[in-house]
Amino acid sequence: MPHPKWVNTDQCVLSGENVRTFSKGSLLEHNGDHRRQTLFFCGHSKHKSLLFNGTLPLQSAKRNVERDYAVVGTCEDTNITPTVLENYIPRYFQGALNIYYMGLDKHVQNSNPLKR
């Protein structure tokens, strides 16, 4: 396969390269592969989470989320998560949605005043 910088995603998928193909049951070991969301919640057990998009890892992850987490936010619904948290734990998260929206218009860059 040519260097990834020279090939776009469509070319990779059409050629069937493993770099961009996420086939159900495949053993993907890429750092950025999409199993990571499931792996995080299913406990990282090899026999449960090794296969991509498998039924067992998904069921295990769902069971753990329902049992161990009160709220799970998603990147796709970033604005909804503060609302849920404000209502679920208002004493701690009061005003979280306002703070979220105030920060959208700002360009924030972390800096260390001790470094020059």
Sine and cosine of phi, psi and omega as CSV:
sin_phi,cos_phi,sin_psi,cos_psi,sin_omega,cos_omega
0.00,0.00,0.66,-0.75,0.06,-1.00
-0.90,0.44,0.23,-0.97,0.02,-1.00
-0.84,0.55,0.70,-0.72,-0.05,-1.00
-0.82,0.57,-0.48,0.88,0.00,-1.00
-0.94,0.34,-0.30,0.95,-0.04,-1.00
-0.99,-0.10,-0.17,0.98,-0.09,-1.00
-0.87,-0.50,0.72,-0.69,0.05,-1.00
-1.00,0.05,0.15,-0.99,-0.08,-1.00
-0.87,0.49,-0.66,0.75,0.00,-1.00
-0.86,0.51,-0.69,0.73,0.00,-1.00
-0.89,0.45,-0.65,0.76,0.02,-1.00
-0.90,0.44,-0.72,0.70,-0.03,-1.00
-0.91,0.42,-0.72,0.70,-0.02,-1.00
-0.90,0.43,-0.54,0.84,0.00,-1.00
-0.99,0.11,-0.16,0.99,0.04,-1.00
0.98,0.21,0.34,0.94,0.00,-1.00
-0.91,0.41,0.64,-0.77,0.00,-1.00
-0.92,0.40,-0.35,0.94,-0.04,-1.00
-0.88,0.48,-0.59,0.81,-0.07,-1.00
-0.88,-0.47,0.02,1.00,-0.06,-1.00
-0.98,-0.17,0.85,-0.53,0.02,-1.00
-0.93,-0.36,1.00,0.01,-0.04,-1.00
-1.00,-0.08,0.66,-0.75,-0.01,-1.00
-0.84,0.54,0.74,-0.67,0.03,-1.00
1.00,0.07,-0.04,1.00,-0.02,-1.00
-0.97,0.24,0.39,-0.92,0.02,-1.00
-0.99,-0.14,1.00,0.09,-0.02,-1.00
-1.00,0.02,0.67,-0.74,0.02,-1.00
-0.79,-0.62,0.48,0.88,0.02,-1.00
-0.98,0.17,0.57,-0.82,0.02,-1.00
-0.87,0.50,-0.59,0.81,-0.08,-1.00
-0.99,-0.17,0.25,0.97,-0.07,-1.00
-0.93,0.37,0.31,-0.95,-0.17,-0.99
-0.99,0.11,0.11,0.99,0.10,-0.99
-0.96,0.27,-0.32,0.95,-0.17,-0.99
-0.84,0.54,-0.59,0.81,0.02,-1.00
-0.89,0.45,-0.70,0.71,0.02,-1.00
-0.93,0.36,-0.67,0.74,0.00,-1.00
-0.85,0.53,-0.64,0.77,-0.04,-1.00
-0.86,0.52,-0.64,0.77,-0.09,-1.00
-1.00,-0.08,-0.26,0.97,-0.06,-1.00
-0.99,-0.11,0.00,1.00,0.16,-0.99
0.99,-0.12,0.09,1.00,0.08,-1.00
0.88,0.47,0.34,0.94,0.05,-1.00
-0.96,0.27,0.81,-0.59,-0.09,-1.00
-0.86,0.51,-0.71,0.71,-0.05,-1.00
-0.93,0.37,-0.35,0.94,0.00,-1.00
-0.99,-0.10,-0.47,0.88,-0.22,-0.98
-0.84,-0.54,0.09,1.00,-0.13,-0.99
-0.95,0.32,-0.64,0.77,-0.09,-1.00
-0.99,0.13,0.68,-0.73,0.00,-1.00
-0.94,0.35,0.72,-0.69,0.09,-1.00
0.84,0.55,0.55,0.84,0.01,-1.00
-0.99,0.13,0.40,-0.92,-0.01,-1.00
-0.94,0.35,-0.68,0.74,-0.04,-1.00
-0.88,0.47,-0.73,0.68,0.04,-1.00
-0.88,0.48,-0.64,0.77,-0.01,-1.00
-0.91,0.42,-0.71,0.70,0.00,-1.00
-0.90,0.44,-0.65,0.76,0.04,-1.00
-0.90,0.44,-0.68,0.73,0.02,-1.00
-0.89,0.45,-0.70,0.71,0.01,-1.00
-0.87,0.49,-0.69,0.72,0.00,-1.00
-0.88,0.47,-0.70,0.72,0.00,-1.00
-0.92,0.40,-0.63,0.78,0.03,-1.00
-0.89,0.45,-0.73,0.68,-0.01,-1.00
-0.89,0.45,-0.58,0.82,-0.05,-1.00
-0.99,0.14,-0.63,0.78,-0.23,-0.97
-0.94,-0.33,-0.21,0.98,-0.11,-0.99
-0.82,-0.57,0.74,-0.68,0.06,-1.00
-0.99,0.16,-0.64,0.76,-0.02,-1.00
-0.65,-0.76,0.71,-0.70,0.12,-0.99
-0.80,-0.61,0.90,-0.44,0.02,-1.00
-1.00,0.02,0.33,-0.94,0.05,-1.00
-0.82,-0.57,0.45,-0.89,0.03,-1.00
-0.92,0.40,-0.54,0.84,-0.03,-1.00
-0.92,0.40,-0.52,0.86,-0.03,-1.00
-0.89,-0.45,0.76,0.65,-0.08,-1.00
-0.85,0.53,-0.59,0.81,-0.03,-1.00
-0.97,0.26,-0.33,0.94,-0.01,-1.00
-0.99,0.16,-0.57,0.82,-0.06,-1.00
-0.84,0.54,-0.74,0.68,0.04,-1.00
-0.88,0.48,-0.57,0.82,0.03,-1.00
-0.90,0.44,-0.72,0.70,0.02,-1.00
-0.88,0.48,-0.71,0.70,-0.02,-1.00
-0.91,0.41,-0.61,0.79,0.06,-1.00
-0.86,0.51,-0.63,0.78,-0.02,-1.00
-0.99,0.15,-0.52,0.86,-0.05,-1.00
-0.98,0.19,-0.68,0.73,0.01,-1.00
-0.74,-0.67,0.94,0.33,-0.12,-0.99
-0.89,0.46,-0.52,0.85,-0.03,-1.00
-0.89,0.46,-0.57,0.82,-0.04,-1.00
-1.00,-0.07,-0.63,0.78,-0.13,-0.99
-0.97,-0.22,0.26,0.96,0.01,-1.00
-0.85,0.53,0.80,-0.60,0.02,-1.00
1.00,0.09,0.09,1.00,-0.04,-1.00
-0.88,0.48,-0.63,0.78,-0.01,-1.00
-0.92,0.40,-0.65,0.76,0.05,-1.00
-0.88,0.47,-0.68,0.73,0.02,-1.00
-0.90,0.44,-0.65,0.76,0.04,-1.00
-0.86,0.52,-0.77,0.64,-0.04,-1.00
-0.94,0.35,-0.53,0.85,0.05,-1.00
-0.90,0.43,-0.56,0.83,-0.04,-1.00
-0.98,0.19,-0.23,0.97,-0.03,-1.00
-0.92,0.38,-0.51,0.86,-0.07,-1.00
-1.00,0.02,-0.08,1.00,-0.10,-0.99
-0.97,-0.23,0.60,-0.80,0.15,-0.99
-0.99,-0.10,0.93,-0.36,-0.07,-1.00
-0.95,-0.30,0.75,-0.66,0.07,-1.00
-0.78,-0.63,0.82,-0.57,0.03,-1.00
-0.93,0.37,0.61,-0.79,0.05,-1.00
-0.57,-0.82,0.40,-0.92,0.03,-1.00
-0.91,-0.41,0.94,-0.35,-0.06,-1.00
-0.91,0.40,-0.31,0.95,0.00,-1.00
-0.99,0.16,-0.34,0.94,0.03,-1.00
-1.00,-0.04,0.63,-0.78,0.03,-1.00
-0.80,-0.60,0.00,0.00,0.00,0.00
